C-alpha cells in the first residue's frame, strides 16, 4: 500500500484552538508555543495535526477573524523552522459538531443544509487561499468525525464538493478525508470520492472503546470508576461493553476477528486497507490513544500492538494528544512510559 510520506509519525494539538474550555486569547497565546513545536520535532515526529474550530477563524455571522488565522500561520512557520509538516483539521464547522458534550446538536442537518454547507465551503476557500503556497508542508482535513452512519451518502457528496473546490485553489495539497460513525476504521469502505494521488483516506482508532475510554466523563453511562486492563479476551471486552452502554460498541463485536493483540488491529484495519489499495490511495489514522485513567503499562501494551499494525501496512498516524484532554503525551501520567513510547512511534 502507498505510504503518506511526511505524515507517518505525528501528534495532535487538541485543546489549543479546538475543544478549549473557553474562548480566551491568553489560552490561545500560551497553550501551544514555538517551544512546543521544537520539542515535538526533537522527539522524532514528522508532523502535527492541528484541530481548529470555526469560531476561532470566523464569528457567528461568518466574518473572518484575522487574529484566528494567525494561530495557524504562526504554527506553520514554527513547523517550517523545525522541519515538520502540518495537517489542518476543521474540528467543528458552523452547524456541526461531533462533540458528545453538546447534547442539543443536530448531527444530521449540516449534511442536507445548503446554507450550512456554503459557510463551510467559504471557510475552506479562505484556509486554502492562505496556505496555497505550501503544498509540500500543509495538508487539509475537511471535517472531524462525522457521527451518524446514515449520512454516509450525503457526506460523500459534501466531501466530493470540498475536493473540487479546494483543488481549484490548491491542486497539489494532500486532502485527508475520513468516513462516518465517528470516523471509525470500519466506515472507510463507505467512502466514494473523486480520488487523485493526493487524496488520503482517514480513520480514528480507539478500539476496544471500553479500554481506551474507561472512566471517561463524556461517555454516556460510563462509570467514572470503571477500570479494565489490556489485553483481555474479546469476550471480556464484549461483556464489559454490554454492561455499560451501546455507544461503547465497536470492532470487538465484529465477526471473524482474532483475539486482542497485533492480529486484532490487522483484522479491523483489513477492509480499510483493501479499500485504499483498490482506490490506490494512502491510509492515515488521524487519532488513536488511551485515556490517562488506564494503567500506564496497559497503555503501552496497547500502543505497541496498534503501532505494529501501523508499521506493517505503512499507515501514517497522529497520536491523540500532545497535551491534556485526558490523553496528553507530556502530562505527568504519561511520564513513566513516554520514553518507551517514543521508541515505538
C-alpha atoms as a printed R data frame, in Angstrom:
    type eleno elety resid chain resno       x       y      z
1   ATOM     1    CA   UNK     A     1   0.000   0.000  0.000
2   ATOM     2    CA   UNK     A     2   1.135   3.563 -0.700
3   ATOM     3    CA   UNK     A     3   2.642   5.474  2.227
4   ATOM     4    CA   UNK     A     4   1.889   9.080  3.154
5   ATOM     5    CA   UNK     A     5   5.421  10.493  3.136
6   ATOM     6    CA   UNK     A     6   5.859  13.330  5.611
7   ATOM     7    CA   UNK     A     7   2.807  12.330  7.620
8   ATOM     8    CA   UNK     A     8   3.874   8.972  9.042
9   ATOM     9    CA   UNK     A     9   4.514   9.888 12.704
10  ATOM    10    CA   UNK     A    10   2.503  12.717 14.192
11  ATOM    11    CA   UNK     A    11   0.790  14.081 17.264
12  ATOM    12    CA   UNK     A    12  -2.398  16.113 17.731
13  ATOM    13    CA   UNK     A    13  -2.509  19.618 19.176
14  ATOM    14    CA   UNK     A    14  -6.030  19.164 20.530
15  ATOM    15    CA   UNK     A    15  -7.239  21.559 23.202
16  ATOM    16    CA   UNK     A    16  -5.413  24.567 21.746
17  ATOM    17    CA   UNK     A    17  -7.664  26.227 19.168
18  ATOM    18    CA   UNK     A    18 -10.266  23.481 19.364
19  ATOM    19    CA   UNK     A    19 -12.075  21.907 22.323
20  ATOM    20    CA   UNK     A    20 -10.853  24.671 24.619
21  ATOM    21    CA   UNK     A    21 -12.641  25.334 27.909
22  ATOM    22    CA   UNK     A    22 -13.486  28.904 26.961
23  ATOM    23    CA   UNK     A    23 -12.691  31.360 24.183
24  ATOM    24    CA   UNK     A    24  -9.663  33.059 25.696
25  ATOM    25    CA   UNK     A    25  -6.802  34.889 23.975
26  ATOM    26    CA   UNK     A    26  -4.358  34.156 26.782
27  ATOM    27    CA   UNK     A    27  -5.054  30.435 26.373
28  ATOM    28    CA   UNK     A    28  -4.574  30.590 22.588
29  ATOM    29    CA   UNK     A    29  -1.311  32.510 23.018
30  ATOM    30    CA   UNK     A    30   0.215  30.194 25.628
31  ATOM    31    CA   UNK     A    31  -1.190  26.654 25.324
32  ATOM    32    CA   UNK     A    32   0.956  25.864 22.267
33  ATOM    33    CA   UNK     A    33   4.057  27.927 21.512
34  ATOM    34    CA   UNK     A    34   7.103  27.611 19.308
35  ATOM    35    CA   UNK     A    35   8.876  25.751 22.134
36  ATOM    36    CA   UNK     A    36   6.243  23.013 21.978
37  ATOM    37    CA   UNK     A    37   6.801  22.580 18.252
38  ATOM    38    CA   UNK     A    38  10.560  22.427 18.814
39  ATOM    39    CA   UNK     A    39  10.043  19.736 21.437
40  ATOM    40    CA   UNK     A    40   7.723  17.706 19.216
41  ATOM    41    CA   UNK     A    41  10.338  17.777 16.459
42  ATOM    42    CA   UNK     A    42  13.036  16.701 18.946
43  ATOM    43    CA   UNK     A    43  11.017  13.558 19.735
44  ATOM    44    CA   UNK     A    44  11.197  12.424 16.111
45  ATOM    45    CA   UNK     A    45   7.695  13.247 14.920
46  ATOM    46    CA   UNK     A    46   7.337  14.408 11.306
47  ATOM    47    CA   UNK     A    47   4.051  16.330 11.577
48  ATOM    48    CA   UNK     A    48   1.380  17.806 13.782
49  ATOM    49    CA   UNK     A    49  -2.372  17.529 13.295
50  ATOM    50    CA   UNK     A    50  -3.911  20.865 14.274
51  ATOM    51    CA   UNK     A    51  -7.616  20.746 15.166
52  ATOM    52    CA   UNK     A    52  -9.288  24.150 14.855
53  ATOM    53    CA   UNK     A    53 -12.886  25.210 15.482
54  ATOM    54    CA   UNK     A    54 -14.617  27.531 13.040
55  ATOM    55    CA   UNK     A    55 -15.341  30.049 15.806
56  ATOM    56    CA   UNK     A    56 -11.602  30.785 16.059
57  ATOM    57    CA   UNK     A    57 -11.494  31.636 12.357
58  ATOM    58    CA   UNK     A    58 -14.801  33.488 11.912
59  ATOM    59    CA   UNK     A    59 -17.587  34.931 14.023
60  ATOM    60    CA   UNK     A    60 -21.126  33.587 14.128
61  ATOM    61    CA   UNK     A    61 -22.034  35.735 11.124
62  ATOM    62    CA   UNK     A    62 -19.200  34.310  9.056
63  ATOM    63    CA   UNK     A    63 -16.989  37.406  9.223
64  ATOM    64    CA   UNK     A    64 -13.316  36.340  9.153
65  ATOM    65    CA   UNK     A    65 -11.186  36.795 12.274
66  ATOM    66    CA   UNK     A    66  -7.678  37.732 11.226
67  ATOM    67    CA   UNK     A    67  -6.307  37.020 14.698
68  ATOM    68    CA   UNK     A    68  -7.680  33.487 14.417
69  ATOM    69    CA   UNK     A    69  -5.988  32.548 11.168
70  ATOM    70    CA   UNK     A    70  -2.778  33.924 12.653
71  ATOM    71    CA   UNK     A    71  -2.584  30.998 15.067
72  ATOM    72    CA   UNK     A    72  -2.464  28.641 12.100
73  ATOM    73    CA   UNK     A    73   0.046  30.716 10.134
74  ATOM    74    CA   UNK     A    74   2.277  31.011 13.204
75  ATOM    75    CA   UNK     A    75   2.137  27.265 13.692
76  ATOM    76    CA   UNK     A    76   3.080  26.681 10.077
77  ATOM    77    CA   UNK     A    77   6.111  28.950 10.450
78  ATOM    78    CA   UNK     A    78   7.189  27.178 13.650
79  ATOM    79    CA   UNK     A    79   6.794  23.839 11.892
80  ATOM    80    CA   UNK     A    80   8.825  25.008  8.919
81  ATOM    81    CA   UNK     A    81  11.693  26.060 11.212
82  ATOM    82    CA   UNK     A    82  11.636  22.612 12.775
83  ATOM    83    CA   UNK     A    83  11.133  20.598  9.571
84  ATOM    84    CA   UNK     A    84   7.621  19.454 10.477
85  ATOM    85    CA   UNK     A    85   4.559  19.142  8.289
86  ATOM    86    CA   UNK     A    86   1.110  20.279  9.387
87  ATOM    87    CA   UNK     A    87  -2.380  18.895  8.905
88  ATOM    88    CA   UNK     A    88  -5.141  21.474  9.417
89  ATOM    89    CA   UNK     A    89  -8.246  19.714 10.717
90  ATOM    90    CA   UNK     A    90 -11.536  21.637 10.894
91  ATOM    91    CA   UNK     A    91 -12.756  20.107 14.132
92  ATOM    92    CA   UNK     A    92 -16.104  21.924 14.193
93  ATOM    93    CA   UNK     A    93 -17.842  23.932 11.495
94  ATOM    94    CA   UNK     A    94 -20.842  26.221 11.621
95  ATOM    95    CA   UNK     A    95 -23.843  23.930 12.073
96  ATOM    96    CA   UNK     A    96 -21.992  20.766 13.026
97  ATOM    97    CA   UNK     A    97 -20.026  19.314 15.920
98  ATOM    98    CA   UNK     A    98 -19.055  15.753 16.800
99  ATOM    99    CA   UNK     A    99 -18.701  16.736 20.487
100 ATOM   100    CA   UNK     A   100 -20.796  14.356 22.630
101 ATOM   101    CA   UNK     A   101 -20.975  17.021 25.350
102 ATOM   102    CA   UNK     A   102 -23.024  19.219 23.010
103 ATOM   103    CA   UNK     A   103 -26.186  17.271 23.679
104 ATOM   104    CA   UNK     A   104 -28.561  19.514 21.712
105 ATOM   105    CA   UNK     A   105 -26.537  19.469 18.480
106 ATOM   106    CA   UNK     A   106 -28.448  18.217 15.431
107 ATOM   107    CA   UNK     A   107 -25.768  15.988 13.916
108 ATOM   108    CA   UNK     A   108 -27.693  15.383 10.691
109 ATOM   109    CA   UNK     A   109 -28.834  18.814  9.494
110 ATOM   110    CA   UNK     A   110 -25.469  20.072  8.196
111 ATOM   111    CA   UNK     A   111 -25.257  17.278  5.635
112 ATOM   112    CA   UNK     A   112 -28.524  18.348  3.970
113 ATOM   113    CA   UNK     A   113 -28.494  22.111  4.596
114 ATOM   114    CA   UNK     A   114 -27.132  24.218  1.728
115 ATOM   115    CA   UNK     A   115 -26.713  27.332  3.893
116 ATOM   116    CA   UNK     A   116 -24.528  25.499  6.392
117 ATOM   117    CA   UNK     A   117 -22.523  23.946  3.583
118 ATOM   118    CA   UNK     A   118 -21.954  27.266  1.839
119 ATOM   119    CA   UNK     A   119 -20.472  28.635  5.071
120 ATOM   120    CA   UNK     A   120 -18.292  25.523  5.267
121 ATOM   121    CA   UNK     A   121 -17.023  25.846  1.699
122 ATOM   122    CA   UNK     A   122 -16.433  29.594  2.078
123 ATOM   123    CA   UNK     A   123 -14.283  28.993  5.143
124 ATOM   124    CA   UNK     A   124 -12.310  26.311  3.363
125 ATOM   125    CA   UNK     A   125 -11.715  28.595  0.379
126 ATOM   126    CA   UNK     A   126 -10.190  31.087  2.787
127 ATOM   127    CA   UNK     A   127  -7.994  28.490  4.509
128 ATOM   128    CA   UNK     A   128  -6.867  27.082  1.157
129 ATOM   129    CA   UNK     A   129  -6.008  30.552 -0.149
130 ATOM   130    CA   UNK     A   130  -3.920  31.385  2.927
131 ATOM   131    CA   UNK     A   131  -1.902  28.159  2.661
132 ATOM   132    CA   UNK     A   132  -1.875  27.625 -1.102
133 ATOM   133    CA   UNK     A   133   1.879  28.224 -1.382
134 ATOM   134    CA   UNK     A   134   2.797  25.292  0.886
135 ATOM   135    CA   UNK     A   135   1.704  22.120 -0.920
136 ATOM   136    CA   UNK     A   136   4.585  20.031  0.436
137 ATOM   137    CA   UNK     A   137   4.102  21.099  4.056
138 ATOM   138    CA   UNK     A   138   0.402  21.728  4.711
139 ATOM   139    CA   UNK     A   139  -2.425  19.219  4.325
140 ATOM   140    CA   UNK     A   140  -6.157  19.738  4.845
141 ATOM   141    CA   UNK     A   141  -8.826  17.677  6.604
142 ATOM   142    CA   UNK     A   142 -12.339  18.977  5.857
143 ATOM   143    CA   UNK     A   143 -14.220  17.879  8.984
144 ATOM   144    CA   UNK     A   144 -13.573  15.846 12.115
145 ATOM   145    CA   UNK     A   145 -15.653  12.755 12.913
146 ATOM   146    CA   UNK     A   146 -18.953  12.569 11.101
147 ATOM   147    CA   UNK     A   147 -21.023  10.902 13.811
148 ATOM   148    CA   UNK     A   148 -24.038   9.364 12.059
149 ATOM   149    CA   UNK     A   149 -23.608   6.406  9.750
150 ATOM   150    CA   UNK     A   150 -26.904   7.191  7.996
151 ATOM   151    CA   UNK     A   151 -25.446  10.370  6.439
152 ATOM   152    CA   UNK     A   152 -22.720   8.431  4.598
153 ATOM   153    CA   UNK     A   153 -24.074   9.215  1.119
154 ATOM   154    CA   UNK     A   154 -24.684  12.867  1.968
155 ATOM   155    CA   UNK     A   155 -21.178  13.155  3.414
156 ATOM   156    CA   UNK     A   156 -19.702  11.690  0.241
157 ATOM   157    CA   UNK     A   157 -21.393  14.482 -1.712
158 ATOM   158    CA   UNK     A   158 -20.137  17.195  0.650
159 ATOM   159    CA   UNK     A   159 -16.605  15.767  0.712
160 ATOM   160    CA   UNK     A   160 -16.562  15.416 -3.077
161 ATOM   161    CA   UNK     A   161 -17.534  19.059 -3.462
162 ATOM   162    CA   UNK     A   162 -14.866  20.010 -0.922
163 ATOM   163    CA   UNK     A   163 -12.257  18.233 -3.065
164 ATOM   164    CA   UNK     A   164 -13.412  20.059 -6.196
165 ATOM   165    CA   UNK     A   165 -13.450  23.491 -4.514
166 ATOM   166    CA   UNK     A   166 -10.079  23.141 -2.778
167 ATOM   167    CA   UNK     A   167  -8.438  21.638 -5.858
168 ATOM   168    CA   UNK     A   168  -9.217  24.823 -7.798
169 ATOM   169    CA   UNK     A   169  -7.010  26.715 -5.322
170 ATOM   170    CA   UNK     A   170  -4.609  24.013 -4.171
171 ATOM   171    CA   UNK     A   171  -4.106  21.412 -6.907
172 ATOM   172    CA   UNK     A   172  -1.224  19.661 -5.150
173 ATOM   173    CA   UNK     A   173  -2.098  19.681 -1.439
174 ATOM   174    CA   UNK     A   174  -2.823  16.475  0.452
175 ATOM   175    CA   UNK     A   175  -6.505  16.140  1.370
176 ATOM   176    CA   UNK     A   176  -7.223  13.784  4.274
177 ATOM   177    CA   UNK     A   177 -10.834  12.580  4.392
178 ATOM   178    CA   UNK     A   178 -12.494  10.234  6.859
179 ATOM   179    CA   UNK     A   179 -15.759   8.367  6.967
180 ATOM   180    CA   UNK     A   180 -18.784   8.190  9.224
181 ATOM   181    CA   UNK     A   181 -19.573   6.539 12.591
182 ATOM   182    CA   UNK     A   182 -17.095   8.835 14.337
183 ATOM   183    CA   UNK     A   183 -14.584   8.182 11.551
184 ATOM   184    CA   UNK     A   184 -14.461   4.538 12.531
185 ATOM   185    CA   UNK     A   185 -11.986   2.430 10.572
186 ATOM   186    CA   UNK     A   186 -14.859   0.168  9.509
187 ATOM   187    CA   UNK     A   187 -16.513   3.090  7.703
188 ATOM   188    CA   UNK     A   188 -13.648   3.670  5.249
189 ATOM   189    CA   UNK     A   189 -15.171   1.306  2.629
190 ATOM   190    CA   UNK     A   190 -18.241   3.607  2.536
191 ATOM   191    CA   UNK     A   191 -16.177   6.480  1.114
192 ATOM   192    CA   UNK     A   192 -16.948   7.201 -2.527
193 ATOM   193    CA   UNK     A   193 -14.860  10.177 -3.621
194 ATOM   194    CA   UNK     A   194 -13.199  11.575 -6.754
195 ATOM   195    CA   UNK     A   195  -9.739  10.458 -5.699
196 ATOM   196    CA   UNK     A   196  -6.402  11.633 -7.070
197 ATOM   197    CA   UNK     A   197  -2.846  10.888 -5.951
198 ATOM   198    CA   UNK     A   198  -3.085  13.432 -3.107
199 ATOM   199    CA   UNK     A   199  -6.387  12.263 -1.592
200 ATOM   200    CA   UNK     A   200  -5.917  10.181  1.572
201 ATOM   201    CA   UNK     A   201  -8.417   8.004  3.456
202 ATOM   202    CA   UNK     A   202  -8.506   8.763  7.170
203 ATOM   203    CA   UNK     A   203  -9.780   6.891 10.216
204 ATOM   204    CA   UNK     A   204  -9.577   7.082 14.008
205 ATOM   205    CA   UNK     A   205  -8.952   4.104 16.262
206 ATOM   206    CA   UNK     A   206  -9.807   3.803 19.931
207 ATOM   207    CA   UNK     A   207 -10.578   0.094 19.963
208 ATOM   208    CA   UNK     A   208 -11.588  -1.515 22.241
209 ATOM   209    CA   UNK     A   209 -13.558   1.528 23.386
210 ATOM   210    CA   UNK     A   210 -14.219   0.107 26.854
211 ATOM   211    CA   UNK     A   211 -10.452   0.058 27.384
212 ATOM   212    CA   UNK     A   212  -9.352   3.311 25.725
213 ATOM   213    CA   UNK     A   213 -12.245   5.322 27.215
214 ATOM   214    CA   UNK     A   214 -12.534   3.702 30.633
215 ATOM   215    CA   UNK     A   215 -13.839   6.194 33.180
216 ATOM   216    CA   UNK     A   216 -14.373   8.891 30.518
217 ATOM   217    CA   UNK     A   217 -16.741  11.553 31.847
218 ATOM   218    CA   UNK     A   218 -18.044  12.452 28.374
219 ATOM   219    CA   UNK     A   219 -19.183   8.915 27.518
220 ATOM   220    CA   UNK     A   220 -22.834   8.330 28.421
221 ATOM   221    CA   UNK     A   221 -23.371   5.725 31.129
222 ATOM   222    CA   UNK     A   222 -19.646   5.231 31.652
223 ATOM   223    CA   UNK     A   223 -18.981   4.986 35.409
224 ATOM   224    CA   UNK     A   224 -16.137   7.287 36.422
225 ATOM   225    CA   UNK     A   225 -14.601   4.485 38.448
226 ATOM   226    CA   UNK     A   226 -14.812   1.796 35.737
227 ATOM   227    CA   UNK     A   227 -11.431   0.194 35.012
228 ATOM   228    CA   UNK     A   228 -10.349  -2.615 32.708
229 ATOM   229    CA   UNK     A   229  -6.887  -3.812 31.732
230 ATOM   230    CA   UNK     A   230  -5.190  -4.670 28.409
231 ATOM   231    CA   UNK     A   231  -5.052  -7.188 26.964
232 ATOM   232    CA   UNK     A   232  -8.160  -9.146 27.810
233 ATOM   233    CA   UNK     A   233 -10.157 -11.524 25.644
234 ATOM   234    CA   UNK     A   234 -12.713 -10.364 23.101
235 ATOM   235    CA   UNK     A   235 -15.395 -11.939 25.237
236 ATOM   236    CA   UNK     A   236 -14.333  -9.958 28.296
237 ATOM   237    CA   UNK     A   237 -14.422  -6.680 26.384
238 ATOM   238    CA   UNK     A   238 -17.793  -7.583 24.874
239 ATOM   239    CA   UNK     A   239 -19.255  -8.334 28.283
240 ATOM   240    CA   UNK     A   240 -17.940  -5.047 29.651
241 ATOM   241    CA   UNK     A   241 -19.448  -3.159 26.724
242 ATOM   242    CA   UNK     A   242 -22.790  -4.918 27.122
243 ATOM   243    CA   UNK     A   243 -22.921  -3.920 30.775
244 ATOM   244    CA   UNK     A   244 -22.151  -0.251 30.096
245 ATOM   245    CA   UNK     A   245 -23.683   1.418 27.049
246 ATOM   246    CA   UNK     A   246 -24.461   0.895 23.387
247 ATOM   247    CA   UNK     A   247 -22.178   3.741 22.317
248 ATOM   248    CA   UNK     A   248 -19.212   1.677 23.525
249 ATOM   249    CA   UNK     A   249 -19.904  -0.987 20.912
250 ATOM   250    CA   UNK     A   250 -17.263  -1.258 18.247
251 ATOM   251    CA   UNK     A   251 -14.936  -3.578 16.428
252 ATOM   252    CA   UNK     A   252 -14.831  -6.140 19.247
253 ATOM   253    CA   UNK     A   253 -18.356  -7.108 18.185
254 ATOM   254    CA   UNK     A   254 -17.318  -7.884 14.602
255 ATOM   255    CA   UNK     A   255 -17.315 -11.492 13.487
256 ATOM   256    CA   UNK     A   256 -14.193 -13.215 12.232
257 ATOM   257    CA   UNK     A   257 -11.557 -11.154 14.027
258 ATOM   258    CA   UNK     A   258  -8.685 -12.564 16.009
259 ATOM   259    CA   UNK     A   259  -8.203 -12.222 19.733
260 ATOM   260    CA   UNK     A   260  -6.921  -8.955 21.172
261 ATOM   261    CA   UNK     A   261  -3.320  -8.216 20.196
262 ATOM   262    CA   UNK     A   262  -1.488  -7.327 16.982
263 ATOM   263    CA   UNK     A   263  -3.759  -9.576 14.942
264 ATOM   264    CA   UNK     A   264  -6.854  -7.776 16.210
265 ATOM   265    CA   UNK     A   265  -5.717  -4.459 14.740
266 ATOM   266    CA   UNK     A   266  -4.648  -6.103 11.484
267 ATOM   267    CA   UNK     A   267  -8.107  -7.648 11.186
268 ATOM   268    CA   UNK     A   268 -10.117  -4.495 11.901
269 ATOM   269    CA   UNK     A   269  -7.897  -2.463  9.552
270 ATOM   270    CA   UNK     A   270  -8.234  -5.018  6.749
271 ATOM   271    CA   UNK     A   271 -11.369  -3.630  4.993
272 ATOM   272    CA   UNK     A   272  -9.914  -0.089  5.061
273 ATOM   273    CA   UNK     A   273  -6.611  -1.356  3.669
274 ATOM   274    CA   UNK     A   274  -8.453  -3.224  0.915
275 ATOM   275    CA   UNK     A   275 -10.425  -0.084  0.009
276 ATOM   276    CA   UNK     A   276  -7.278   2.086 -0.013
277 ATOM   277    CA   UNK     A   277  -5.410  -0.399 -2.202
278 ATOM   278    CA   UNK     A   278  -8.354  -0.693 -4.573
279 ATOM   279    CA   UNK     A   279  -8.542   3.095 -4.974
280 ATOM   280    CA   UNK     A   280  -4.736   3.478 -4.937
281 ATOM   281    CA   UNK     A   281  -4.713   5.973 -2.051
282 ATOM   282    CA   UNK     A   282  -2.778   6.227  1.218
283 ATOM   283    CA   UNK     A   283  -4.325   5.352  4.561
284 ATOM   284    CA   UNK     A   284  -3.902   7.524  7.662
285 ATOM   285    CA   UNK     A   285  -5.017   7.241 11.289
286 ATOM   286    CA   UNK     A   286  -5.616  10.803 12.466
287 ATOM   287    CA   UNK     A   287  -6.340   9.891 16.082
288 ATOM   288    CA   UNK     A   288  -5.528   6.997 18.376
289 ATOM   289    CA   UNK     A   289  -4.717   6.763 22.070
290 ATOM   290    CA   UNK     A   290  -5.696   5.627 25.549
291 ATOM   291    CA   UNK     A   291  -7.221   7.737 28.321
292 ATOM   292    CA   UNK     A   292  -4.979   8.614 31.258
293 ATOM   293    CA   UNK     A   293  -7.306   6.710 33.625
294 ATOM   294    CA   UNK     A   294  -5.912   3.434 32.283
295 ATOM   295    CA   UNK     A   295  -2.902   1.715 33.819
296 ATOM   296    CA   UNK     A   296   0.281   3.053 32.218
297 ATOM   297    CA   UNK     A   297   1.747  -0.332 31.364
298 ATOM   298    CA   UNK     A   298  -1.567  -1.367 29.809
299 ATOM   299    CA   UNK     A   299  -1.486   1.813 27.724
300 ATOM   300    CA   UNK     A   300   1.988   0.977 26.480
301 ATOM   301    CA   UNK     A   301   0.996  -2.601 25.586
302 ATOM   302    CA   UNK     A   302  -1.931  -1.246 23.549
303 ATOM   303    CA   UNK     A   303   0.350   1.274 21.838
304 ATOM   304    CA   UNK     A   304   2.818  -1.456 20.875
305 ATOM   305    CA   UNK     A   305   0.086  -3.572 19.323
306 ATOM   306    CA   UNK     A   306  -1.501  -0.806 17.270
307 ATOM   307    CA   UNK     A   307   1.899   0.505 16.163
308 ATOM   308    CA   UNK     A   308   2.865  -2.956 14.941
309 ATOM   309    CA   UNK     A   309  -0.109  -2.811 12.567
310 ATOM   310    CA   UNK     A   310   0.687   0.767 11.506
311 ATOM   311    CA   UNK     A   311   4.243  -0.275 10.695
312 ATOM   312    CA   UNK     A   312   3.291  -3.482  8.888
313 ATOM   313    CA   UNK     A   313   0.954  -1.676  6.497
314 ATOM   314    CA   UNK     A   314   2.706   1.703  6.291
315 ATOM   315    CA   UNK     A   315  -0.201   3.603  7.849
316 ATOM   316    CA   UNK     A   316   0.599   7.186  8.857
317 ATOM   317    CA   UNK     A   317  -0.721   8.188 12.257
318 ATOM   318    CA   UNK     A   318  -1.104  11.022 14.767
319 ATOM   319    CA   UNK     A   319  -1.346  10.330 18.498
320 ATOM   320    CA   UNK     A   320  -4.167  11.888 20.473
321 ATOM   321    CA   UNK     A   321  -2.940  14.031 22.219
322 ATOM   322    CA   UNK     A   322   0.157  16.176 22.836
323 ATOM   323    CA   UNK     A   323  -1.100  17.969 25.944
324 ATOM   324    CA   UNK     A   324  -4.055  17.467 28.286
325 ATOM   325    CA   UNK     A   325  -7.525  16.434 27.021
326 ATOM   326    CA   UNK     A   326  -7.176  13.288 29.207
327 ATOM   327    CA   UNK     A   327  -4.653  11.745 26.782
328 ATOM   328    CA   UNK     A   328  -1.597  14.018 26.994
329 ATOM   329    CA   UNK     A   329   1.817  12.764 25.902
330 ATOM   330    CA   UNK     A   330   3.615  15.396 28.003
331 ATOM   331    CA   UNK     A   331   1.333  15.073 31.033
332 ATOM   332    CA   UNK     A   332   2.600  13.593 34.285
333 ATOM   333    CA   UNK     A   333   0.543  10.404 33.953
334 ATOM   334    CA   UNK     A   334   2.296   9.531 30.661
335 ATOM   335    CA   UNK     A   335   5.786  10.208 32.046
336 ATOM   336    CA   UNK     A   336   6.607   6.650 33.138
337 ATOM   337    CA   UNK     A   337   6.094   5.233 29.636
338 ATOM   338    CA   UNK     A   338   6.875   8.222 27.391
339 ATOM   339    CA   UNK     A   339  10.455   7.239 26.524
340 ATOM   340    CA   UNK     A   340   9.410   3.690 25.684
341 ATOM   341    CA   UNK     A   341   6.506   5.017 23.631
342 ATOM   342    CA   UNK     A   342   8.806   7.280 21.623
343 ATOM   343    CA   UNK     A   343  10.893   4.238 20.739
344 ATOM   344    CA   UNK     A   344   7.932   2.569 19.030
345 ATOM   345    CA   UNK     A   345   6.494   5.637 17.249
